[in-house]
Amino acid sequence: MIVALAHEADRPGFLTLAAEVEHWFGPMVDEPGFHAALDAHIAAGLALVVREDAGRPGLLGGLLFGVEPPVHHVHWLVVSAAARGRGVGRALMAQATRRFVRGPGSIELITFGADHPGAIEGGSRAFYASLGFVAAEPAEPGPEGGSRQVFRRTVGAEPSPDRY
């Protein structure tokens, strides 16, 4: 599996991924704000993708990252339903940590609250916990009204690739 920096040509693949999870995250595909965020992350070199096998179009997963040391942010991580459980999310997180995290600090993200259907069906909370993230304070509800929670992981001066 190859994780690569996203390019403008990956934009339709990101929108396909977004369409798969709008029922959990709220509207994205037709939202100008999502398009602007996607474009900004791609332009800044802070978007990663796992592409389908050669000869098959599409993305298996995508990630948008934010670097504001000492705090780093996973802004968005989605794995195609067909690729979940195959290590795509783990590979995206490992590559993001290697590429973007510098020095000691933390990686933070907001995921579904424990009572949100996406937490169970999508497995996000268990996934992040398996990577060493710890549930922290509640966050503002998502655009669809569902609960959200901050997850945080402390990182040292050198990321540990064996965590993934």
N, C-alpha and C positions, 0 to 999 in steps of 0.2 A: 504494500500500500504506500503510495507516494503522496505526501502532503506538500503543497506548493503555495507560493504567493498567488493570490487571486489577481486576475486581469479583467479589464473591461469586458472581454468576451465571456467571462463567467457570470456576468450580471443576470442573464436569463435563468441560469441554474440556481442562483440565490433566490430569485423570485419563485421558482418552482418549489424550492425547499420551504420558503415562507408560506406558500399556499397550503402546504401539507400541515402546518401547525397553527394556522390562524384561529382555529377553534379553541386553542389553548392561550395564545398570545394576544389575540385581538387582531384587527385589520392591519395588514402590512403591504400587500401587493399593490393596492391602489392608493397608498398613503405617500404623499410627496415627502414627508419627513423621513420615512424609511428609505426611500430612494436616495435622498440627500445623504443620510448616514452611510448607506452602502457605498455610494460614490466616494465619499470622503475617506472611508476606511481603505478602499481599493487604491485611491490616489496616494494615500500616505504609506502604503505598504504594510497595512495593519489588518489585512484580510487574508485568511488562509482557506484553502479548499482541498478536498479529496475528490478527484474526478473519477467517473466511471472508467471501466476498462477501455483500452484503445478500441476504436470503432463503434463505441456506444456513447452517445452524447449524454450530458447531464452530470450532476454532482452527487456524490454519496453524502457529503457533509460540507459545512461551511462555518467559519468562525470570524467574528469581528472583535478586535482587541483594542484596548486603550492603555497607553503607557504614560503614567504620571507618577514616577518614583517618589516615594517608596511604595505607593499603592498602584497596582496594575489591575485592570478591569477586563473581565470577559463581558463584552457588551451583548454578544449574541452567539449562541452555538446551537446548530441544528444538524441532526443526522437524519437522512431519509429513512422513512419507516422500513423500507426494504433492506436497509443496511444496518439497522440497530442490532447491537449485540455482536458485531463483527470487529470491534476495536477502532472504528472510525473516530468516535468522540475522543477516545483515549489518545489516539495518534495526533489529533488536532491539538489537544491540550499539551501533549509532550512537546510538539513542535513550537507552539506559542511560547511555552516556558523557555525553551532553548533560544529562540530567536529574540524575544522581546523583554524578558525579565533580566534586569541588571541590578546587582547588589541586593542587600537584605531588604526585606519589606514584606508585602503581602499581595496575594492575588484575591480579588473580590469579585463577586457576581451576585446577581439577584435571580433566584429561581422561584419555582412555585412553592406556596405554603403547603404544609403537611395535608391540609384538607382539600387541595386543588386536584381535580382529576388528572391533570398533566403530571403531577408528582408520582402518581401510581402507574397510570397507563404508559406514560413516557419514560418513567424511571429516573427522572433528573436528580432527585434528592439522593437516591441510592448511588447513582453514578458519581456525583460530586463527592459524596462521603468516601467512596472507594478510592478516590484520588487524594484523600487527606484533607478535604475541606470540612469545616465544622459549621453547623448551623449557628447563626448569630441573631442579630436583632430583626424584628419584622420590618418589611419595607412597604411602601405605598402599594395599594392594590393595582393590578394590571388594568389595561384599558378595557378589558372585558369584565372587570369587576372582581376577578378572582384574587385570592390572597397570594402574597409574595413574601420571600424571606431572603436576607443576605446570607451568603455562605462565604467563608474566608479561610485562606490557607496561608500560613507564614512560610516565607521562602528565605533561605540563607544567602550568603554571598555567592555561592555556586549552586545552581539548580541540580537536583539529583535525578538523572535520567532513569535510574533504576526504580523510581517510584511508579513508573508507567510501564 
